[in-house]
């Protein structure tokens, strides 16, 4: 029973006797003797075998392990269907996150426009005889100018993105 289990698990893991022997730091003939039932691995070697196979020792010592059969076309198609469903769910979540980020960006742009409207460019009343104030005023004016020119395009883009990413029922 142990000999059959070692052989079946080794084959199901796709290992040759030589590859298993290298993993266990024994010679190939030792693995061959285990599989033929001519010798039995000691307790330490059973633990090493279970680690190499990523299988509990009880499985090695227990019931006969069925030899692994190659996946049928139906099994492969079922696995692919599960993978496709998982990928579709991930895509849906990403689109939903993008949708809400676009809505948030739209509100932020609108809030910035409203705040600029009510502030009415306070830097225009500053005393520009001081060089530091002059530099800050010019920078503030440049930022406001760029925002007023670029933000409508960004807002239009976010609104279009919201319609593109909305959930269709």
N, C-alpha and C positions, 0 to 999 in steps of 0.2 A: 504494500500500500504506500509506504513512504517512497519507495523507489519510483512508483508510477507518478506520484504527486510531484516529485522533483523533476521528472522528465516532462510531464505535462505543463507545469508552471514555467519551466525553462523555455519550452517551445512557444507557449502563449506570450511570453515576454520577448520573443524573437532573438533569444540568445543561443549561440552554439555552445557545445561543451567546452571548447577552448575559451570562449569569452567569459563564461561563468567561472571557469578555473582561474582565470586571471583576476577576476573580481574577488575571489575567495583566497587568492594566493596559494593555490594548490595546483597539482599537475592535472592535465586533462584525463588521464587514466583514473584518477580518484573519482572524478565526476562520473565517468563511465561505470565504475564499479558500484557507485551509489545507485545509478539508474538501473543496473542489471540486478541489484539486490545482493551482490557479492560482499558488500560491506555497508556499514551504517555510519553516518557522520556522528561525532560526539556532540555533547550538549553545546559547547561553544560554537562548533561549526553549524549546528542547527540555527543558532541565533544569527550567525553571519549569513546563512542562507536566507533566513526570513528577511533580513535587512536588504540583501541583494535583490530579492524578489518583491520587496515591499509587501510582504504577506505575513500574517501572524504564524507563529510556530505551530499553533493548534491546527491551522489549515494544512501545514506540511504533514502533521502527524495524523490528521483526521481522515474524513471520508475522501474517496477518490475524487480528484479534480477532473472535471470533464475537459477534454482537449478542446482548445479554442478553435472555433470554426470561423472561416473568413466571413465578413459581413455580406449579407445578400444585398441585392440591388434595392430591395424594399427597405431594408434597415438603413442603408446609406441615404436613401431619399427621405426617410423619416428624420434622420439626424440633420440633414440639410434643411428640411422644413423648419425644424426647431431653431436652427441657427438663423435662418431668414427671419423668423418671427422675432427673435431677440434683437437682430439688427434693425428691424422696422420699429420696434419699441424704442430703442435708443435714438433713432432718427426723430421719432415723434417727440421725445422728451427734449432733444436739442432744439427742434423747431419751436416748441412751446417756450423754452427759455429765451430764445432769440426774440420771439414775439413780445414777451413781457419786457425785455431789455429795450426794444425799440419803442414801446409805449412809454417806458420810463425816460428814455432820451428825448422823446417828443415833449413830455411835460417839463423836462429840465430846460429845453430850448425856449419853450413858451414862458416859463418862469423867468428866465434871463431877459427875454424881451420886455416883459411886464416891469421887472425891476429897473431896467434901463429907461423905460418910459417915465416911471415915477421919479427916478433920480434926476432926470433932465440934465445929464452931463455936468455934474457939480464941479469938475475940474476946470470948466471954462471960466469960472469966477476966481480962480486962484491968482496969486501974485507971482507972475513969471519973472520977476527981477531976481529972485533967488535961483541959482543954477539947479539945485536939487529939486526944487518944486517944478522948475521948467522941464527937467528931464522926466519926472514922474507924470506931469501933465501930458507931455507928448506921448509917453508910453500908454497912458490911459486912453488917450484919444485914438492911438493906433489900434489898440485892442478893441475898443468900441467900434471903430470904423470897420475893422476886419470882421468882427462878429456880425454887424449889421449886413455886411455884404455876403458872408458865407452861411450864416445861420438859416436864412430862408431855404437855401438849397438843401441843407442838412435836414431841416424840418420836412421838406417835401420828400426827401429820400426815406426818412423814418416812417412817414405816413404811408408811402408806397410799400415799404417793407412790412408794415403792420397788415395791410390788405393782402399781401402775398403770403404771409405766414399764418393768417387766420385759419382756424379750424373749419373745414368745409363739412357740412352735415348733409 
